[in-house]
Amino acid sequence: MDRAVQVSTTGGDAAGIGTAGISTAGPGVVGLDAVGISGTGIDEVGGKGANLGELSRIEGIRVPDGFCVTAEAYRRVVAGSPSFAGALDGLTDLTPADREAIGAASAEIRRVVEAIPLPDDLVTAVGGALSRLGAHTACAVRSSATAEDLPGTSFAGQHDSYLGVVGPAAVLEHVRRCWASLFTERAVTYRLRHGVDHRRVDMAVVVQAMVAAEAAGVLFTADPVTSNRKAATVDAVRGLGDALVSGTVNPDTCTVRDDAVVTRAGHDRPVLTDDQALRLVRLGRRIEAHFGRPQDIEWCLAGDEFHIVQSRPITTLFPVPEADDGENHVYVSVGHQQMMTDAMRPLGLSVWQRTTPRSMAEAGGRLFVDVAAALAAPESRASILVGLGESDPLMGDALQTVLDREGFLPVPADPGPAGAPKVAGEAGPGDPIEADPALVAELVEDTRASVAALERDLHARSGPELVEFVLADFAELRRTLFTPRSGQVIRAGMAAASWLNSHVLEWLGERNVADTLSQSVPHNVTSEMGLALLDVADAMRPYPDVVAFLAGVEHPEEPDDPDHGFLDELGAVADGGPVARDALVAFLDRYGVRCAGEIDITRPRWNERPALLASTLLGYLHNHEPGAAERLFEDGRRQAREKEQDLLRRIRELPDGQCRADETEQMIDRVRAFAGYREYPKFGMIQRYALYKEALLREAGRLVDSGVLRAAEDVFYLRLEEFAEVVRTNRVDEGLIRTRRAEFRSFQDLTPPRVITSDGEVPAGAYHRDDVPAGALAGLAVSAGTVEGRARVVLDMARADLAAGDILVTTSTDPGWTPLFVGIAGLVTEVGGLMTHGAVIAREYGLPAVVGVENATRLVQDGQRIRVHGTEGYVEVLGPYPRG
């Protein structure tokens, strides 16, 4: 809503017509009947004005009479003011964090705008339009910015509107105030956060007649709490709706589903009758159908007729995966299982879909798997609930709430014989029994040889042949990623760890012993990467000029742009530069294909932007002594060996102790032989991704040179098969790329759900535990131990500022975050499971860790003192961290 929402207006006939005469009032003024989303649309009358024009064309929808002062009028007026351009320069180079500077600069711009004289023809045009509404008619004067009420950025509540304005002089005064509200502190900050250029946003103004309303309020055509698209919510108050906006009156709220009022809350005497609420929701559904997505609709009731005064998309709803079969579906998030919940571009989505054999649906730039059929069938239901529930308890609980809803899931046509569900981590037939390191070596060599062959083949191809070869190579990628022998080795390590945890807990009462036993295992390419970067820091350590250079590196504002200058600048440092550069290049040759969010092929790799590692290297130099990599690895191996000896000694003292100890020793050998390999298949996949990307960008560069593409990165907004067609035809739909680029920006602000139904409902999962102290944050215990320290809330790895002993708190981590693990004391994430990458590396490094802590990055403040209970699975916030 606007800060002062117009909710009491007069109306025309059933279609809201009545402004035809106003459409010709004069320059800078246009009637609502003459505007819409196309034609004289958003660029001239802003989102609010365009939406009102569209609403006036919908059969049966009443829209109050009125007109728009166009954005062209605003542009013409401010263009004639030299002081405006100078004041606007005051916003240059500001960031959302520059609160005082934003306040001063925005106040100056508003002062300038409100003082600008208006041209005579605009004054005459507004006066003529007002005379048609009635000389003494009270009007609402409402801001309508050209970036307002759009699918990706609603700007709701950012600009000002005014009620009860009477007469031409007062209306013109408030038109200027609306223009000035384009530069309120909140509007300027909002644009900075969303990357909207201040010079590319203009302000139109809507002027509408008002009448005294009997009731007013807001209709959401989807439930704003549960996101259910089949449930509508109506908030209503008596009189003007500004009381609802200001919070001075509690609304009467009702929920409507299946053309019936199903809940009511608020007033003893409802503001709307059931019949009125149902009529309003039917109007809302008509508006929703016209705009093609759920709407946030402002309405008023006068003479038992509803008038619509605003409609905007509900931008906070996560889109529902499309399925036009009329059936109910239950989608689980792929990103929550892969520890990468950020939005992905179309190329990234299509590459990941070709990587895995499972069918996936897209929504909001993320991927989902439909598990409705598996949940409905008795023989697979338990396996789904156990498997996903062990990996992510919140996801498992959310699925259980869907199961508990009678009649939602389909009845399986042929349930078939019921089988025992396979528990996550349980060893299957044919799993290796002996802990033979040669098995891992053979698998690693097979992947290395396959990647080397791919690199040779890609360099030998170009044009359509190159892209077709990439498409065909996914079969080889899947072979190396999902080879049966590889699965057997991984399951053997998981099963051995599960066996150790359960049996030692039964015999000795000690929990999660496999965590310590998994420290410093061989062949873990991800944990070895973090230690290798420590060695790079050691190579740089003797050179103060190199350290100073790293300290001066600025975080890139455009992380997608490749960086070809960092290594050259590092190498040019007079004292130690070449040594430092060579050490980093050697690291990049081995691990440069990795990055944060690496399952998205469009993300910049470290070898494309090595400056992303600067802050991590600087942290290593400040927080570690020389030779730390070898010491950390040896310390972990020593602790694992001591834990093994202690366990075996204590177990031998039990009845039948030698037999139990022999079996325990065998399981420990399997954990240490196989646990490290779990990280390697994905590393092989990421190596292939990097080669694919290099080849595709090389081909995209050729298309840029020939004028087909504007920029090589445009390929990121095409699916892989679409890019193949562009390469074949030398033609591209630039409009499609622009649309997808805008969609991606809007998707980035959305929070993906763990589970979403085809109704759009997002069932909330919860931890049902009685062992968590009051006030503590529950999660999943994934790495044993307890640690207390300073919380550092980090949302961008490249901006991390960590000191020794800090506890990393973030949304999720994937292998690209591993270098940060080397210097921290504990880990807390919002997303993750027992076998996701953060958990695996935390165990290997001996870091107490709790994952799946809902809203951890908001509930824990950066710098607070917290205690992580990695054995029990909860986090305590202890208070401010002591200074000094």
ZAMARGU-4260 file (C-alpha; in steps of 0.2 Angstrom, whole numbers, plus 5000, padded with zeros to 4 digits):
<rodrens>
0) 5000/5000/5000 | 5005/5018/4998 | 5009/5028/5014 | 4992/5036/5013 | 4981/5025/5003
5) 4966/5031/4993 | 4952/5019/4998 | 4936/5030/4997 | 4931/5035/4979 | 4917/5038/4967
10) 4915/5026/4953 | 4908/5026/4935 | 4898/5012/4927 | 4902/4994/4929 | 4917/4994/4919
15) 4924/5010/4927 | 4922/5021/4911 | 4920/5039/4913 | 4936/5047/4909 | 4936/5048/4890
20) 4935/5067/4891 | 4950/5068/4902 | 4961/5059/4890 | 4962/5074/4879 | 4964/5087/4893
25) 4981/5093/4887 | 5000/5090/4887 | 5006/5079/4902 | 4988/5073/4906 | 4980/5057/4901
30) 4964/5049/4906 | 4964/5032/4914 | 4954/5024/4900 | 4968/5029/4888 | 4982/5020/4898
35) 4987/5002/4901 | 5001/4990/4902 | 5005/4992/4883 | 5003/5008/4873 | 5003/5023/4885
40) 5009/5012/4899 | 5021/5010/4913 | 5034/5021/4905 | 5022/5036/4905 | 5010/5033/4919
45) 5020/5021/4930 | 5015/5004/4937 | 5000/5010/4947 | 4993/5021/4933 | 4995/5007/4920
50) 4987/4994/4932 | 4972/5006/4935 | 4970/5008/4916 | 4970/4989/4914 | 4958/4987/4928
55) 4946/4999/4920 | 4945/4987/4905 | 4940/4971/4914 | 4921/4968/4913 | 4912/4970/4929
60) 4927/4980/4938 | 4923/4997/4944 | 4938/5009/4944 | 4936/5027/4951 | 4936/5041/4938
65) 4952/5050/4936 | 4968/5054/4926 | 4987/5053/4926 | 5000/5067/4926 | 5012/5058/4915
70) 5031/5054/4918 | 5035/5065/4903 | 5028/5080/4913 | 5039/5075/4927 | 5054/5073/4915
75) 5051/5090/4907 | 5049/5099/4923 | 5065/5093/4931 | 5075/5094/4915 | 5072/5113/4916
80) 5080/5114/4933 | 5099/5114/4934 | 5099/5113/4953 | 5090/5096/4951 | 5104/5088/4941
85) 5117/5094/4953 | 5107/5087/4968 | 5104/5071/4959 | 5123/5069/4958 | 5123/5068/4977
90) 5117/5050/4976 | 5132/5045/4965 | 5142/5030/4973 | 5131/5028/4988 | 5127/5011/4995
95) 5112/5006/5006 | 5124/5006/5021 | 5127/5025/5019 | 5112/5030/5029 | 5117/5048/5034
100) 5123/5052/5016 | 5107/5045/5009 | 5096/5056/5021 | 5106/5072/5017 | 5106/5070/4998
105) 5088/5064/4997 | 5082/5079/5008 | 5090/5091/4996 | 5083/5083/4980 | 5065/5084/4988
110) 5068/5102/4992 | 5073/5106/4975 | 5058/5096/4967 | 5045/5104/4978 | 5051/5122/4973
115) 5052/5119/4954 | 5039/5131/4945 | 5026/5122/4934 | 5024/5126/4916 | 5008/5135/4911
120) 5001/5122/4899 | 5003/5108/4913 | 4993/5119/4925 | 4980/5122/4912 | 4979/5103/4908
125) 4977/5098/4926 | 4964/5111/4929 | 4954/5106/4914 | 4954/5087/4920 | 4949/5092/4937
130) 4934/5102/4931 | 4927/5086/4923 | 4928/5077/4939 | 4920/5092/4948 | 4927/5108/4954
135) 4925/5104/4973 | 4928/5085/4972 | 4939/5079/4985 | 4953/5069/4976 | 4967/5056/4980
140) 4983/5061/4973 | 4994/5046/4971 | 5012/5042/4967 | 5015/5030/4952 | 5033/5027/4949
145) 5039/5019/4932 | 5047/5005/4942 | 5032/5003/4954 | 5020/4988/4955 | 5030/4977/4944
150) 5033/4958/4945 | 5050/4959/4952 | 5050/4975/4962 | 5034/4982/4969 | 5041/4997/4978
155) 5025/4996/4989 | 5025/5009/5002 | 5040/5018/4996 | 5032/5033/4988 | 5019/5046/4995
160) 5000/5048/4991 | 4988/5060/4998 | 4969/5060/5002 | 4955/5073/5002 | 4964/5086/4991
165) 4952/5099/4984 | 4955/5112/4970 | 4968/5114/4956 | 4981/5123/4967 | 4981/5110/4981
170) 4981/5096/4968 | 4996/5103/4959 | 5005/5106/4975 | 5003/5088/4980 | 5008/5082/4962
175) 5025/5090/4966 | 5025/5081/4983 | 5023/5065/4974 | 5037/5069/4962 | 5048/5073/4977
180) 5043/5056/4986 | 5053/5048/4972 | 5068/5053/4983 | 5063/5048/5001 | 5076/5039/5010
185) 5067/5023/5010 | 5064/5024/4991 | 5082/5029/4987 | 5088/5014/4999 | 5076/5002/4990
190) 5083/5006/4973 | 5101/5004/4979 | 5097/4987/4986 | 5088/4982/4970 | 5101/4989/4958
195) 5088/5001/4950 | 5097/5017/4943 | 5090/5033/4950 | 5091/5042/4934 | 5080/5028/4925
200) 5065/5029/4936 | 5052/5043/4934 | 5036/5048/4943 | 5019/5049/4936 | 5004/5054/4947
205) 4987/5047/4948 | 4972/5059/4952 | 4956/5051/4957 | 4939/5057/4964 | 4934/5051/4982
210) 4918/5047/4990 | 4914/5042/5008 | 4917/5023/5009 | 4907/5012/5020 | 4922/5000/5021
215) 4939/4997/5013 | 4953/4986/5014 | 4965/4974/5005 | 4962/4957/4996 | 4976/4945/4993
220) 4971/4932/4980 | 4983/4920/4988 | 4986/4917/5006 | 5000/4928/5011 | 5005/4917/5026
225) 5004/4899/5018 | 5006/4905/5000 | 4991/4894/4995 | 4984/4900/4978 | 4967/4893/4981
230) 4964/4902/4997 | 4961/4921/4997 | 4962/4933/5012 | 4952/4948/5014 | 4957/4962/5027
235) 4943/4975/5030 | 4940/4990/5040 | 4925/5002/5042 | 4927/5019/5033 | 4944/5024/5025
240) 4958/5012/5022 | 4971/5023/5028 | 4967/5017/5046 | 4972/5000/5040 | 4988/5006/5033
245) 4993/5016/5048 | 4989/5002/5060 | 4977/5012/5071 | 4963/4999/5068 | 4964/4980/5068
250) 4956/4973/5052 | 4942/4961/5051 | 4950/4946/5042 | 4942/4931/5033 | 4949/4917/5022
255) 4939/4911/5007 | 4942/4895/4999 | 4931/4885/4986 | 4919/4899/4986 | 4916/4898/5005
260) 4922/4908/5020 | 4932/4896/5030 | 4939/4907/5043 | 4935/4924/5052 | 4945/4934/5064
265) 4945/4951/5071 | 4928/4959/5075 | 4912/4953/5084 | 4902/4961/5070 | 4910/4957/5053
270) 4914/4972/5042 | 4909/4962/5027 | 4895/4949/5026 | 4899/4932/5019 | 4890/4936/5003
275) 4900/4952/5001 | 4917/4944/5005 | 4913/4930/4992 | 4908/4943/4979 | 4924/4953/4982
280) 4935/4937/4980 | 4926/4933/4964 | 4931/4950/4957 | 4949/4947/4963 | 4949/4930/4954
285) 4944/4940/4938 | 4958/4952/4941 | 4970/4939/4944 | 4966/4930/4928 | 4968/4946/4918
290) 4986/4949/4925 | 4991/4931/4926 | 4997/4930/4943 | 4991/4932/4961 | 4987/4950/4966
295) 4987/4962/4981 | 4971/4972/4978 | 4965/4988/4987 | 4946/4990/4987 | 4932/5000/4994
300) 4914/4997/4997 | 4901/5011/4993 | 4883/5008/4991 | 4885/4989/4991 | 4897/4991/4976
305) 4915/4987/4976 | 4927/4999/4968 | 4945/4994/4965 | 4958/5007/4968 | 4974/4997/4965
310) 4981/4980/4960 | 4998/4974/4960 | 5007/4957/4959 | 5011/4949/4976 | 5030/4949/4974
315) 5034/4939/4989 | 5026/4923/4983 | 5037/4909/4977 | 5031/4903/4959 | 5023/4886/4958
320) 5031/4874/4946 | 5020/4872/4931 | 5010/4856/4928 | 4994/4858/4918 | 4987/4841/4921
325) 4974/4847/4935 | 4982/4835/4947 | 4989/4838/4965 | 5008/4838/4966 | 5021/4840/4980
330) 5038/4847/4975 | 5054/4846/4985 | 5068/4858/4983 | 5084/4851/4974 | 5094/4866/4980
335) 5091/4862/4998 | 5099/4845/4995 | 5113/4852/4985 | 5117/4866/4998 | 5114/4879/4984
340) 5097/4888/4986 | 5102/4904/4975 | 5093/4907/4959 | 5101/4900/4944 | 5101/4906/4926
345) 5093/4896/4912 | 5109/4889/4906 | 5113/4883/4924 | 5096/4875/4926 | 5097/4866/4909
350) 5115/4859/4913 | 5110/4853/4930 | 5094/4845/4923 | 5105/4836/4910 | 5117/4830/4924
355) 5105/4820/4934 | 5093/4807/4928 | 5078/4812/4938 | 5065/4823/4930 | 5064/4840/4938
360) 5052/4855/4937 | 5058/4873/4937 | 5051/4888/4947 | 5058/4904/4953 | 5075/4900/4945
365) 5076/4884/4956 | 5073/4866/4953 | 5061/4854/4961 | 5056/4836/4961 | 5038/4830/4962
370) 5037/4817/4975 | 5018/4816/4975 | 5017/4799/4967 | 5030/4792/4979 | 5022/4798/4994
375) 5005/4791/4989 | 5012/4774/4986 | 5014/4764/5002 | 5029/4754/4996 | 5039/4770/4993
380) 5031/4782/5006 | 5042/4777/5021 | 5058/4777/5010 | 5054/4795/5005 | 5050/4801/5022
385) 5065/4792/5030 | 5077/4797/5017 | 5073/4815/5016 | 5069/4817/5034 | 5086/4811/5039
390) 5094/4822/5027 | 5083/4837/5032 | 5071/4835/5046 | 5062/4851/5042 | 5059/4844/5024
395) 5053/4828/5031 | 5041/4836/5043 | 5034/4847/5030 | 5030/4832/5019 | 5022/4824/5034
400) 5010/4838/5035 | 5005/4836/5017 | 5002/4817/5020 | 4991/4821/5035 | 4980/4831/5023
405) 4966/4820/5018 | 4962/4818/5000 | 4977/4829/4993 | 4988/4815/4987 | 4983/4804/4972
410) 4978/4786/4975 | 4990/4775/4966 | 4983/4765/4952 | 4993/4749/4955 | 5002/4750/4972
415) 5011/4734/4969 | 5020/4724/4982 | 5026/4733/4998 | 5044/4732/5001 | 5055/4737/5015
420) 5061/4755/5013 | 5080/4757/5011 | 5087/4768/5025 | 5099/4782/5020 | 5116/4775/5022
425) 5112/4757/5023 | 5124/4746/5013 | 5116/4737/4998 | 5121/4721/4989 | 5138/4720/4982
430) 5145/4734/4993 | 5164/4731/4996 | 5168/4723/5012 | 5186/4725/5013 | 5193/4743/5015
435) 5204/4742/5000 | 5211/4759/4995 | 5214/4753/4977 | 5196/4754/4974 | 5196/4773/4977
440) 5212/4775/4967 | 5204/4766/4952 | 5189/4777/4953 | 5199/4793/4954 | 5210/4788/4939
445) 5194/4784/4928 | 5187/4801/4931 | 5204/4810/4928 | 5206/4801/4912 | 5188/4805/4906
450) 5190/4823/4910 | 5207/4824/4901 | 5199/4816/4886 | 5185/4829/4886 | 5197/4843/4886
455) 5206/4837/4871 | 5190/4834/4862 | 5183/4851/4866 | 5198/4860/4859 | 5197/4850/4843
460) 5179/4857/4839 | 5170/4873/4836 | 5153/4879/4829 | 5138/4868/4830 | 5149/4852/4831
465) 5156/4859/4848 | 5139/4862/4856 | 5132/4846/4850 | 5147/4837/4857 | 5144/4845/4874
470) 5126/4839/4873 | 5131/4822/4870 | 5145/4822/4883 | 5132/4822/4897 | 5130/4803/4895
475) 5149/4802/4900 | 5147/4814/4914 | 5133/4803/4921 | 5143/4788/4919 | 5157/4794/4929
480) 5146/4802/4942 | 5134/4788/4945 | 5145/4773/4941 | 5138/4758/4952 | 5156/4755/4959
485) 5157/4773/4964 | 5140/4771/4973 | 5146/4756/4982 | 5161/4764/4989 | 5151/4779/4995
490) 5137/4769/5003 | 5151/4758/5011 | 5158/4773/5020 | 5141/4779/5025 | 5135/4763/5031
495) 5151/4760/5042 | 5149/4777/5050 | 5131/4774/5053 | 5135/4757/5061 | 5149/4764/5072
500) 5137/4778/5078 | 5123/4766/5083 | 5133/4752/5090 | 5145/4763/5100 | 5130/4773/5107
505) 5122/4756/5112 | 5138/4749/5120 | 5147/4764/5127 | 5133/4778/5128 | 5144/4789/5117
510) 5136/4798/5103 | 5142/4802/5085 | 5160/4794/5087 | 5161/4793/5068 | 5164/4811/5067
515) 5181/4811/5076 | 5185/4795/5067 | 5182/4804/5050 | 5195/4817/5053 | 5209/4819/5040
520) 5204/4804/5030 | 5214/4802/5013 | 5207/4806/4996 | 5195/4820/5001 | 5198/4832/4987
525) 5188/4846/4995 | 5196/4846/5012 | 5213/4845/5004 | 5209/4860/4994 | 5207/4871/5010
530) 5224/4865/5016 | 5232/4868/4999 | 5226/4886/5000 | 5235/4888/5017 | 5251/4883/5008
535) 5248/4897/4996 | 5246/4909/5010 | 5263/4902/5017 | 5271/4906/5000 | 5265/4924/5002
540) 5268/4926/5020 | 5287/4932/5019 | 5282/4947/5008 | 5274/4962/5016 | 5270/4970/5000
545) 5260/4955/4994 | 5250/4955/5010 | 5247/4974/5008 | 5241/4971/4990 | 5229/4958/4996
550) 5222/4970/5009 | 5219/4983/4995 | 5209/4971/4984 | 5191/4977/4982 | 5177/4965/4981
555) 5170/4965/4963 | 5153/4973/4961 | 5150/4963/4946 | 5155/4946/4950 | 5150/4938/4934
560) 5163/4948/4924 | 5179/4938/4921 | 5194/4945/4929 | 5210/4945/4919 | 5220/4958/4929
565) 5222/4951/4947 | 5235/4939/4943 | 5245/4951/4933 | 5244/4964/4946 | 5249/4952/4960
570) 5264/4946/4949 | 5269/4964/4947 | 5271/4967/4966 | 5290/4972/4967 | 5294/4961/4982
575) 5287/4943/4981 | 5274/4946/4968 | 5281/4933/4955 | 5282/4920/4969 | 5265/4923/4976
580) 5257/4923/4958 | 5266/4906/4954 | 5259/4899/4970 | 5241/4904/4967 | 5242/4899/4949
585) 5247/4881/4954 | 5232/4881/4966 | 5221/4887/4952 | 5227/4874/4940 | 5221/4861/4953
590) 5206/4869/4961 | 5202/4884/4950 | 5186/4876/4943 | 5178/4878/4960 | 5168/4892/4967
595) 5153/4896/4979 | 5137/4889/4971 | 5147/4879/4959 | 5132/4868/4953 | 5127/4883/4943
600) 5138/4883/4928 | 5136/4902/4925 | 5144/4906/4942 | 5162/4914/4940 | 5175/4901/4944
605) 5190/4905/4954 | 5201/4903/4939 | 5190/4916/4930 | 5190/4928/4945 | 5204/4924/4957
610) 5202/4940/4967 | 5187/4931/4975 | 5200/4922/4986 | 5209/4937/4992 | 5200/4940/5008
615) 5202/4921/5012 | 5220/4922/5009 | 5221/4938/5020 | 5212/4929/5034 | 5224/4914/5033
620) 5239/4926/5034 | 5232/4934/5050 | 5225/4919/5059 | 5238/4905/5055 | 5256/4902/5058
625) 5268/4895/5045 | 5265/4876/5042 | 5247/4876/5048 | 5241/4865/5034 | 5252/4850/5039
630) 5249/4853/5057 | 5230/4853/5055 | 5230/4837/5045 | 5241/4828/5057 | 5231/4834/5072
635) 5216/4827/5064 | 5224/4811/5060 | 5231/4810/5078 | 5214/4813/5086 | 5206/4800/5075
640) 5219/4787/5079 | 5218/4791/5098 | 5199/4789/5097 | 5201/4773/5088 | 5213/4766/5101
645) 5202/4772/5115 | 5186/4764/5108 | 5194/4748/5105 | 5201/4747/5122 | 5184/4751/5130
650) 5175/4739/5119 | 5187/4724/5123 | 5182/4726/5141 | 5164/4722/5137 | 5157/4705/5137
655) 5162/4696/5120 | 5173/4712/5119 | 5186/4705/5107 | 5173/4700/5094 | 5165/4717/5095
660) 5181/4726/5094 | 5186/4716/5078 | 5170/4721/5070 | 5172/4739/5076 | 5190/4740/5069
665) 5184/4734/5052 | 5171/4747/5051 | 5184/4761/5056 | 5195/4755/5042 | 5180/4756/5030
670) 5176/4774/5036 | 5194/4780/5034 | 5196/4771/5017 | 5180/4777/5009 | 5173/4792/5018
675) 5185/4804/5008 | 5180/4798/4991 | 5162/4804/4993 | 5168/4822/4988 | 5177/4816/4972
680) 5163/4812/4960 | 5156/4830/4962 | 5174/4837/4959 | 5174/4827/4943 | 5157/4834/4938
685) 5163/4852/4942 | 5179/4849/4931 | 5168/4845/4917 | 5157/4860/4920 | 5172/4871/4919
690) 5177/4864/4902 | 5159/4865/4896 | 5158/4884/4901 | 5175/4888/4893 | 5170/4880/4877
695) 5153/4888/4877 | 5159/4905/4881 | 5172/4903/4867 | 5158/4900/4855 | 5148/4914/4862
700) 5163/4926/4859 | 5163/4921/4841 | 5145/4925/4840 | 5148/4942/4848 | 5162/4946/4835
705) 5149/4942/4821 | 5136/4953/4829 | 5124/4939/4834 | 5125/4941/4853 | 5128/4958/4862
710) 5139/4950/4875 | 5146/4932/4878 | 5137/4931/4895 | 5120/4932/4885 | 5122/4913/4883
715) 5119/4912/4902 | 5101/4917/4899 | 5098/4903/4886 | 5095/4885/4889 | 5109/4873/4882
720) 5098/4867/4868 | 5093/4885/4864 | 5111/4890/4862 | 5114/4876/4851 | 5100/4883/4839
725) 5108/4900/4840 | 5125/4893/4835 | 5116/4883/4821 | 5106/4898/4814 | 5116/4913/4819
730) 5100/4921/4825 | 5095/4925/4843 | 5079/4932/4851 | 5086/4947/4861 | 5069/4951/4869
735) 5069/4933/4876 | 5087/4937/4884 | 5081/4954/4891 | 5065/4945/4898 | 5075/4931/4907
740) 5088/4943/4913 | 5074/4953/4922 | 5066/4937/4928 | 5082/4932/4936 | 5084/4948/4945
745) 5067/4946/4952 | 5070/4927/4957 | 5086/4932/4967 | 5076/4941/4980 | 5064/4926/4983
750) 5067/4913/4997 | 5064/4895/4990 | 5054/4884/5000 | 5059/4866/5005 | 5042/4860/5000
755) 5029/4868/4989 | 5012/4860/4983 | 5003/4863/4967 | 4991/4874/4976 | 5006/4885/4980
760) 5006/4881/4998 | 5022/4881/5008 | 5020/4869/5022 | 5031/4874/5037 | 5042/4860/5044
765) 5047/4860/5063 | 5058/4851/5075 | 5048/4841/5087 | 5061/4839/5101 | 5060/4841/5120
770) 5079/4841/5123 | 5082/4859/5117 | 5084/4872/5130 | 5072/4886/5131 | 5077/4900/5119
775) 5090/4889/5110 | 5089/4886/5091 | 5086/4869/5086 | 5095/4860/5071 | 5102/4844/5065
780) 5118/4838/5073 | 5131/4834/5060 | 5148/4836/5068 | 5151/4832/5086 | 5158/4843/5100
785) 5153/4860/5108 | 5161/4876/5105 | 5158/4894/5110 | 5164/4909/5101 | 5160/4925/5091
790) 5147/4922/5077 | 5151/4929/5060 | 5136/4930/5049 | 5142/4928/5031 | 5131/4929/5016
795) 5145/4931/5003 | 5161/4921/5005 | 5171/4934/4996 | 5166/4947/5009 | 5170/4935/5024
800) 5180/4943/5038 | 5184/4929/5050 | 5196/4928/5064 | 5203/4913/5073 | 5190/4905/5084
805) 5175/4913/5075 | 5159/4903/5072 | 5153/4904/5054 | 5134/4907/5052 | 5127/4906/5035
810) 5113/4900/5024 | 5122/4886/5016 | 5139/4880/5011 | 5145/4870/4996 | 5163/4864/4992
815) 5167/4882/4986 | 5166/4888/5004 | 5178/4875/5011 | 5193/4887/5012 | 5183/4897/5026
820) 5182/4881/5036 | 5201/4880/5039 | 5201/4895/5051 | 5184/4894/5060 | 5179/4885/5076
825) 5162/4880/5072 | 5148/4880/5059 | 5129/4884/5059 | 5119/4884/5043 | 5101/4886/5038
830) 5101/4872/5025 | 5110/4855/5026 | 5110/4837/5031 | 5120/4823/5038 | 5129/4820/5021
835) 5129/4837/5013 | 5146/4845/5010 | 5147/4857/5024 | 5143/4842/5036 | 5156/4831/5029
840) 5170/4844/5029 | 5166/4850/5046 | 5168/4832/5052 | 5184/4830/5043 | 5191/4846/5051
845) 5184/4842/5068 | 5172/4857/5068 | 5157/4856/5079 | 5142/4860/5067 | 5123/4861/5067
850) 5114/4863/5051 | 5096/4866/5046 | 5094/4880/5059 | 5079/4889/5052 | 5082/4908/5050
855) 5099/4907/5058 | 5106/4922/5049 | 5092/4932/5055 | 5090/4926/5073 | 5109/4926/5076
860) 5117/4944/5075 | 5134/4946/5068 | 5146/4948/5082 | 5136/4939/5096 | 5143/4926/5107
865) 5135/4909/5104 | 5138/4891/5109 | 5136/4877/5096 | 5131/4860/5102 | 5137/4849/5088
870) 5133/4833/5097 | 5115/4837/5102 | 5110/4848/5088 | 5106/4866/5094 | 5113/4883/5096
875) 5113/4895/5111 | 5114/4914/5109 | 5123/4919/5124 | 5124/4938/5121 | 5136/4951/5115
880) 5154/4946/5112 | 5166/4954/5124 | 5177/4967/5117 | 5195/4970/5120
</rodrens>
